[in-house]
Amino acid sequence: MSRKPIIAGNWKMNLLQSESKALFEGIKSFVSNYSATQLPTVVIAPVFTSLNQVSAIACDCGCEGTRLSVAGQNCHWESSGAYTGEISVEMLKDAGCSYVIIGHSERRQYFSESDEMINKKAKAILAGGLIPIICCGESLEQRESGVTDSWIASQIRAALAGISSEDVAKSVIAYEPIWAIGTGKSCDSEEANRVIKMIRGVVSEVAGSQAADSIRILYGGSVKPSTIEEQMSKSDIDGALIGGASLKAESFNEIIEKTMKVAV
Ligand code: 13P
């Protein structure tokens, strides 16, 4: 089964509106050289205040938005109400998003997001017609104590609980070992591929083999232009979720270009 790769940029809490616009324009001018079928699925997750601006440019690229997709970095599971500081799936959709990142380790760590909350968010995103990018990953301490696989399997089982096989099939998972995020030290690509295969096995158990074949599972953690070709050449790595290297058009575009060489 061939799965279309995804290259996703998570801008985290960076870039003002003018800076987001300039960076997005830089990516747009690169992807405009290619047809949507030549490209991986390219997804950008800016801060909420830049969503409208970036979505307007995405729709303006003469490609019905298919070359560049926009993502929220988080959402609430309720559709509206007294949840100060939160944003709903419908609001993200209204601002041009088609994907939403959930369960990022920074949200789990700094905002105490639980597996149960992530499961509710995944269900709300799918019910709203958007695609969740569900993050999972182990800490260095967990890796060193040998619980990586069981920890990640439990994160995935919890995130996907009660979701239909059809919805699981269209979802995206990002394996991001916490110790590899922002450290410059990417996980060895063989090992990342092994963990991702293990995740696919868990998906198969909970949603069946068709969903496991279809779901796209990304690697994240210090992905750079110099690492992407090897990562994308692995059997089960379907793309990358990129932080630091997505903040410069030059490095992000180079990652897209190298992905096209190896995997699209
Ligand atoms: P870095 O690419 O900066 O390591 O960040 C990875 C990440 O957390 C993407 O969500």
Residues whose N, C-alpha, C, O or C-beta is under 5 A from the ligand:
A	BS01	13P	N10 A180 I181 G182 T183 G220 G221 S222 V223 L241 I242 G243 G244 A245
